[in-house]
Amino acid sequence: MPPFHWSISNSQSFRLDASGVAGFFGGKEAITAMNTVHLYRGRRWLGWYNSPGSYTVAKEFGKISKSRLWDGLFPGSNRDPAVAFGLNVKTGPKYVASRSGTVMQQTGHFAHLLTQETDDLVLNSNSLPATRTTMISPIFIVAVPDIVDAELHVQTMSTHHIVFAIFPILVSFSTCIISALVTDWYCFAMILLGIIAGGVTCFVIGSGVIGIVKVDPAKGAPPGDGILLMQNGVVILKGKEKDVNAITKWKFSLKLKGEPKYTAIGLCSLLLEVQFLLQLLLIPQGSLIGQIMFLTSVIASWARKDYNGKLFCNTIGLDRKAILGFKASTRASMAAFTCFVLCEDLPRPLEDIKPMKILMEFVPNDTPVWQKWREQVVAQVERDDDEMSGFHPEDAHMVHRDSRPSTSLKNAKKS
């Protein structure tokens, strides 16, 4: 029986079409990694690896460039750089100011980031006293810090991040060398082109500078205390108007070189599209080993994904440990607790705040029972501490209890 002999590198009967994998998969991951390239100091120098999803990235960022040529190559409405890189794409919840009367049906990206930061604090929140439970509603009290001269602090890349950044680079260059050693020049050229395209694009985009578009309050504006109404919870903001504006009205800006046409971004997007088309044509012509090397370089870079969720807190100097969290067992309890917190430490009688307006935001039910309940809560809020008897906020039938929201808040602060 003749010995079995099969040369993998010279096999013409098996072809691993890795070009389809590179062009179809990994687009979202590549965009996510590219969105954070300007958030880390030195990150723009660490993009020299063969990344997947080049076609998706080219279509996404090519719309930034503004000219007839780029509009023809990348059809669609031109996008602001800050929006294209995911810095101002989300809207925040409704905001109601308790003292100035300002009502914003939707806030900006900063408010969205704050609500995202509070998601991790729900489990460690204090539970308010309750006699019944209908729906757990999280409540967060944020003491907004005094922002004197807020500047965006770009997150410095740590050693941990550098290790993960270097890994796909080493794999890409290693697979490129192995492809050359097996004389698969098709795959060698495509991996090398991917390294160059990724490195140049990362450098151009990473050279952008993040800033802040500020909104200054009017002179003589009252304190900016207010509430962010989430779907099933509330964030209570306490601070000066100018500081609360940072959460409700400020937004990021991104300045890239070549403004306003952004020709460099267009050239990078064109290079990524050329890379995709050449991979589509030439990778199937390579050997099996070369195709495996190409696919290995793509997978290694695909695994690289990071996101800086602390950018917002670092910008305004907000410490997550300073956010007090509570859990109410009913929506009525959440409404009364919020009302007491906003009116806490204010001189009586209340002049520049209307507790009834706050309660109506939570419980707008126009029935005799709820009208009577709101009147009872307002009466309790407007009393001096020495005159106040215990009131349980969740009871819609005006039954007096041994605890009230402001007492629970003080006990929570002590603990």
C-alpha positions as CSV (number, residue, x, y, z in Angstrom):
1,M,0.0,0.0,0.0
2,P,1.6,3.3,-1.0
3,P,2.2,5.8,1.8
4,F,-0.3,8.4,2.4
5,H,1.1,11.8,1.5
6,W,-0.8,15.1,1.3
7,S,0.9,18.5,1.2
8,I,-1.4,21.0,3.0
9,S,0.4,24.0,1.7
10,N,0.1,22.9,-1.9
11,S,-3.5,21.6,-1.6
12,Q,-5.7,22.8,-4.5
13,S,-8.8,20.9,-3.4
14,F,-9.5,22.8,-0.2
15,R,-10.0,26.5,0.2
16,L,-10.9,28.3,3.4
17,D,-12.6,31.5,2.2
18,A,-11.5,33.7,5.1
19,S,-12.2,36.9,3.2
20,G,-16.0,36.4,3.8
21,V,-15.4,36.1,7.5
22,A,-13.2,39.2,7.7
23,G,-15.6,41.3,5.7
24,F,-18.8,40.2,7.4
25,F,-18.0,39.5,11.1
26,G,-16.5,41.8,13.7
27,G,-17.8,45.1,12.3
28,K,-19.5,46.3,15.5
29,E,-16.6,45.2,17.6
30,A,-14.1,47.1,15.3
31,I,-16.3,50.2,15.5
32,T,-16.5,49.9,19.3
33,A,-12.7,49.7,19.6
34,M,-12.3,52.6,17.2
35,N,-14.7,54.7,19.2
36,T,-12.5,54.5,22.2
37,V,-9.2,55.2,20.5
38,H,-9.1,58.8,21.5
39,L,-10.0,58.1,25.1
40,Y,-6.7,56.6,26.1
41,R,-3.4,58.4,26.0
42,G,-1.0,56.7,23.5
43,R,-3.7,54.5,22.1
44,R,-3.4,56.0,18.6
45,W,0.0,54.3,18.3
46,L,-1.4,50.8,19.0
47,G,-3.6,50.2,16.0
48,W,-1.1,48.3,13.9
49,Y,-3.0,45.0,13.6
50,N,-5.2,43.3,11.0
51,S,-8.7,44.1,12.1
52,P,-12.0,42.6,10.8
53,G,-15.0,44.6,9.7
54,S,-13.0,47.0,7.5
55,Y,-16.0,47.6,5.2
56,T,-18.4,48.3,8.1
57,V,-15.9,50.8,9.6
58,A,-15.3,52.5,6.3
59,K,-19.1,53.0,5.8
60,E,-19.5,54.3,9.3
61,F,-16.7,56.8,9.5
62,G,-16.6,57.8,5.8
63,K,-19.8,59.8,6.3
64,I,-17.8,62.3,8.4
65,S,-16.0,63.6,5.3
66,K,-17.7,66.4,3.4
67,S,-17.2,66.8,-0.3
68,R,-18.9,65.5,-3.5
69,L,-16.3,62.8,-3.8
70,W,-16.8,61.4,-0.3
71,D,-20.6,61.8,-0.5
72,G,-20.5,59.7,-3.6
73,L,-18.3,57.0,-2.1
74,F,-20.0,57.0,1.3
75,P,-23.7,58.0,0.6
76,G,-25.8,59.3,3.5
77,S,-26.1,62.4,5.6
78,N,-22.8,63.8,6.9
79,R,-22.3,63.1,10.6
80,D,-20.8,65.2,13.3
81,P,-17.5,63.6,14.6
82,A,-18.8,63.5,18.2
83,V,-21.9,61.6,17.1
84,A,-20.1,59.3,14.7
85,F,-17.8,58.2,17.5
86,G,-20.6,57.6,20.0
87,L,-20.0,60.5,22.3
88,N,-23.4,62.2,21.8
89,V,-25.7,59.6,20.5
90,K,-27.9,58.8,23.6
91,T,-30.6,60.9,25.2
92,G,-31.2,61.1,28.9
93,P,-34.5,60.9,30.9
94,K,-36.9,63.7,31.6
95,Y,-35.6,66.4,34.0
96,V,-37.8,68.5,36.3
97,A,-36.2,71.3,38.4
98,S,-37.8,71.6,41.8
99,R,-37.0,75.3,42.3
100,S,-36.5,77.0,39.0
101,G,-39.5,75.3,37.3
102,T,-37.4,74.1,34.3
103,V,-38.8,71.0,32.6
104,M,-36.8,69.1,29.9
105,Q,-38.7,66.3,28.2
106,Q,-35.3,64.7,27.4
107,T,-31.8,65.5,28.5
108,G,-28.4,64.8,26.8
109,H,-25.7,62.2,26.7
110,F,-24.3,63.1,30.1
111,A,-27.6,62.4,31.9
112,H,-27.7,59.1,30.1
113,L,-24.2,58.2,31.3
114,L,-25.2,59.1,34.9
115,T,-28.2,56.8,34.8
116,Q,-26.0,54.0,33.4
117,E,-23.5,54.5,36.2
118,T,-26.3,54.1,38.8
119,D,-27.3,50.7,37.4
120,D,-24.5,48.9,39.2
121,L,-25.5,50.5,42.5
122,V,-29.0,49.1,42.8
123,L,-28.1,45.9,44.6
124,N,-26.2,47.7,47.3
125,S,-29.0,50.3,47.9
126,N,-30.8,50.7,51.3
127,S,-34.4,49.6,51.4
128,L,-36.9,52.1,52.8
129,P,-39.3,50.9,55.5
130,A,-42.3,49.2,53.9
131,T,-45.5,47.4,54.8
132,R,-46.3,46.2,51.3
133,T,-44.4,45.8,48.1
134,T,-45.8,46.3,44.6
135,M,-42.8,47.3,42.6
136,I,-39.1,47.9,43.6
137,S,-38.1,51.4,42.5
138,P,-34.5,52.6,42.8
139,I,-33.8,56.1,44.1
140,F,-30.4,57.7,43.9
141,I,-29.3,61.0,45.5
142,V,-26.5,62.7,43.7
143,A,-24.7,65.6,45.4
144,V,-23.3,67.3,42.2
145,P,-19.8,68.6,42.9
146,D,-18.7,72.2,42.4
147,I,-17.3,72.4,38.9
148,V,-14.9,75.3,38.8
149,D,-13.1,74.7,35.5
150,A,-14.1,71.3,34.1
151,E,-11.8,69.8,31.6
152,L,-11.9,66.4,30.0
153,H,-9.3,64.2,31.6
154,V,-8.3,61.6,29.0
155,Q,-7.9,58.3,30.7
156,T,-4.3,57.2,30.9
157,M,-3.7,53.8,29.5
158,S,-2.6,51.3,32.2
159,T,-0.2,48.4,31.9
160,H,-3.2,46.1,31.8
161,H,-4.6,47.8,28.7
162,I,-1.2,47.9,27.0
163,V,-0.8,44.1,27.3
164,F,-4.1,43.6,25.6
165,A,-3.3,46.2,22.9
166,I,0.1,44.6,22.1
167,F,-1.4,41.1,21.8
168,P,-3.2,41.5,18.4
169,I,-0.2,43.5,17.1
170,L,2.2,40.6,17.8
171,V,-0.2,38.0,16.4
172,S,-0.7,40.0,13.2
173,F,3.0,40.5,12.6
174,S,3.7,36.8,13.5
175,T,1.1,35.5,11.0
176,C,2.4,37.9,8.4
177,I,5.9,36.5,8.8
178,I,4.7,32.8,8.8
179,S,2.8,33.5,5.5
180,A,6.0,34.8,4.0
181,L,7.9,31.7,5.2
182,V,5.5,29.4,3.4
183,T,5.7,31.7,0.4
184,D,2.0,32.6,0.4
185,W,2.4,36.1,-0.8
186,Y,-1.3,36.7,-1.3
187,C,-2.0,36.2,2.4
188,F,1.2,38.0,3.4
189,A,0.2,41.0,1.4
190,M,-3.3,41.1,2.7
191,I,-2.3,40.8,6.4
192,L,0.3,43.5,5.8
193,L,-2.2,45.7,4.1
194,G,-4.6,45.2,7.1
195,I,-1.9,46.2,9.5
196,I,-1.1,49.3,7.6
197,A,-4.8,50.3,7.1
198,G,-5.6,49.7,10.7
199,G,-2.5,51.6,12.0
200,V,-3.0,54.6,9.8
201,T,-6.7,54.9,10.6
202,C,-6.1,54.5,14.3
203,F,-3.5,57.2,14.3
204,V,-5.6,59.7,12.3
205,I,-8.7,59.1,14.4
206,G,-6.7,59.0,17.7
207,S,-5.3,62.4,17.0
208,G,-8.7,64.0,17.7
209,V,-9.2,66.1,20.8
210,I,-12.2,65.7,23.0
211,G,-13.8,68.8,24.5
212,I,-17.0,69.9,26.2
213,V,-19.8,72.1,24.9
214,K,-20.9,74.0,28.0
215,V,-24.1,75.8,28.8
216,D,-23.9,78.6,31.4
217,P,-26.9,79.4,33.5
218,A,-28.6,82.7,33.7
219,K,-27.5,85.2,36.3
220,G,-29.3,84.9,39.6
221,A,-30.6,81.4,38.8
222,P,-31.8,79.4,41.9
223,P,-30.1,76.1,42.9
224,G,-30.5,73.4,40.3
225,D,-32.1,70.8,42.5
226,G,-34.2,68.5,40.5
227,I,-35.1,65.0,39.4
228,L,-34.3,62.7,36.5
229,L,-37.3,60.5,35.9
230,M,-36.2,57.0,34.8
231,Q,-38.7,54.4,33.6
232,N,-38.9,52.8,37.0
233,G,-36.8,55.0,39.3
234,V,-35.5,58.5,39.9
235,V,-32.2,60.3,40.3
236,I,-32.3,63.2,42.6
237,L,-29.8,66.0,41.8
238,K,-28.7,68.5,44.4
239,G,-26.3,71.3,43.6
240,K,-25.9,74.7,42.0
241,E,-27.6,75.4,38.7
242,K,-24.3,75.6,36.8
243,D,-23.2,72.2,38.1
244,V,-26.5,70.5,37.4
245,N,-26.4,71.9,33.9
246,A,-23.3,69.8,33.4
247,I,-25.5,66.7,33.7
248,T,-28.6,67.9,31.9
249,K,-27.2,70.2,29.1
250,W,-23.5,69.7,28.5
251,K,-22.3,67.5,25.7
252,F,-19.0,66.2,24.3
253,S,-17.3,67.6,21.2
254,L,-14.5,66.0,19.1
255,K,-12.1,68.1,17.0
256,L,-10.4,66.1,14.2
257,K,-7.7,67.4,11.8
258,G,-8.9,68.7,8.5
259,E,-12.0,70.4,9.6
260,P,-14.5,71.0,8.0
261,K,-14.0,68.6,5.1
262,Y,-12.1,65.9,7.1
263,T,-10.2,64.7,4.0
264,A,-7.9,62.5,6.1
265,I,-10.9,60.6,7.4
266,G,-12.2,60.1,3.9
267,L,-8.8,58.7,2.7
268,C,-8.6,56.3,5.6
269,S,-12.1,55.1,4.9
270,L,-11.2,54.6,1.2
271,L,-8.1,52.6,2.2
272,L,-10.3,50.4,4.4
273,E,-12.7,49.8,1.5
274,V,-9.7,48.9,-0.9
275,Q,-8.5,46.5,1.8
276,F,-11.8,44.8,1.9
277,L,-12.1,44.4,-1.9
278,L,-8.6,43.1,-2.3
279,Q,-9.1,40.6,0.5
280,L,-12.3,39.5,-1.2
281,L,-10.3,38.8,-4.4
282,L,-6.9,37.6,-3.2
283,I,-7.4,35.7,0.0
284,P,-9.1,32.7,-1.7
285,Q,-6.1,32.5,-4.0
286,G,-3.8,31.8,-1.0
287,S,-2.8,28.4,0.5
288,L,-4.6,26.8,3.4
289,I,-1.8,27.7,5.8
290,G,-1.8,31.3,4.6
291,Q,-5.6,31.5,5.0
292,I,-5.4,30.1,8.5
293,M,-2.8,32.7,9.4
294,F,-5.0,35.5,8.0
295,L,-8.0,34.2,10.0
296,T,-5.8,33.9,13.1
297,S,-4.8,37.6,12.9
298,V,-8.4,38.6,12.4
299,I,-9.6,36.6,15.4
300,A,-6.9,38.0,17.7
301,S,-7.8,41.6,16.9
302,W,-11.5,40.8,17.1
303,A,-11.1,39.9,20.7
304,R,-9.8,43.4,21.5
305,K,-12.7,45.4,22.9
306,D,-12.7,48.0,25.6
307,Y,-14.9,50.8,26.8
308,N,-14.3,53.6,29.2
309,G,-17.4,54.0,31.3
310,K,-15.7,56.3,33.8
311,L,-15.2,59.1,31.3
312,F,-18.3,61.0,32.4
313,C,-17.5,60.8,36.1
314,N,-13.9,61.8,35.5
315,T,-15.1,64.8,33.5
316,I,-17.2,66.5,36.2
317,G,-15.3,65.0,39.2
318,L,-18.2,62.9,40.4
319,D,-17.3,60.1,42.8
320,R,-19.6,57.1,42.5
321,K,-19.1,56.4,46.2
322,A,-20.9,59.7,46.9
323,I,-24.1,58.5,45.3
324,L,-26.7,57.4,47.9
325,G,-28.9,54.6,46.8
326,F,-32.3,53.5,48.1
327,K,-35.1,51.1,47.1
328,A,-38.7,52.0,47.5
329,S,-41.4,49.2,47.6
330,T,-44.1,51.3,45.9
331,R,-44.2,54.3,43.5
332,A,-46.1,56.3,46.1
333,S,-43.2,55.7,48.6
334,M,-40.7,56.8,46.0
335,A,-42.7,60.0,45.2
336,A,-43.0,61.0,48.9
337,F,-39.4,60.2,49.7
338,T,-38.2,62.3,46.7
339,C,-40.4,65.2,47.8
340,F,-39.0,65.1,51.4
341,V,-35.4,65.0,50.1
342,L,-35.8,68.0,47.8
343,C,-37.5,70.0,50.6
344,E,-35.0,68.9,53.3
345,D,-33.1,71.7,55.0
346,L,-35.2,74.4,53.3
347,P,-36.7,77.2,55.4
348,R,-40.4,77.0,56.3
349,P,-42.7,78.1,54.9
350,L,-41.6,76.9,51.5
351,E,-41.6,79.7,49.0
352,D,-39.6,78.7,45.9
353,I,-40.6,75.0,45.7
354,K,-44.0,73.4,45.1
355,P,-44.2,69.9,46.6
356,M,-47.5,69.2,44.8
357,K,-45.8,69.6,41.4
358,I,-43.2,67.1,42.3
359,L,-45.8,64.5,43.5
360,M,-47.8,65.0,40.3
361,E,-44.8,63.9,38.3
362,F,-44.8,60.5,40.0
363,V,-48.5,60.0,40.8
364,P,-50.7,62.0,38.4
365,N,-53.8,59.9,39.2
366,D,-56.7,62.3,39.4
367,T,-58.9,60.4,41.9
368,P,-60.2,61.5,45.3
369,V,-58.0,59.1,47.1
370,W,-54.8,60.1,45.5
371,Q,-55.7,63.8,45.7
372,K,-56.2,63.4,49.4
373,W,-52.9,61.5,49.7
374,R,-51.0,64.2,47.9
375,E,-52.5,66.9,50.1
376,Q,-51.5,64.9,53.2
377,V,-47.9,64.5,51.9
378,V,-47.6,68.2,51.1
379,A,-49.0,69.1,54.6
380,Q,-46.3,66.9,56.2
381,V,-43.5,68.3,54.0
382,E,-44.5,71.9,54.8
383,R,-44.4,71.4,58.5
384,D,-41.4,72.2,60.7
385,D,-39.5,69.1,62.0
386,D,-40.7,69.7,65.5
387,E,-44.3,69.6,64.5
388,M,-44.1,66.6,62.2
389,S,-45.6,63.4,63.3
390,G,-44.6,60.1,61.7
391,F,-45.9,59.6,58.2
392,H,-45.4,56.5,56.1
393,P,-45.1,57.6,52.5
394,E,-46.4,54.5,50.8
395,D,-49.8,54.5,52.5
396,A,-52.4,56.1,50.3
397,H,-55.0,56.0,53.1
398,M,-53.2,58.5,55.4
399,V,-52.4,56.0,58.1
400,H,-49.6,57.4,60.4
401,R,-46.6,55.2,61.0
402,D,-43.4,55.4,63.0
403,S,-41.1,56.4,60.2
404,R,-40.9,59.0,57.4
405,P,-38.6,59.4,54.4
406,S,-36.4,62.2,55.9
407,T,-35.8,60.1,59.0
408,S,-34.8,57.1,56.8
409,L,-32.4,59.3,54.8
410,K,-30.7,60.6,57.9
411,N,-30.3,57.0,59.3
412,A,-28.9,55.8,56.0
413,K,-26.4,58.7,56.0
414,K,-25.2,57.8,59.5
415,S,-24.8,54.1,58.6
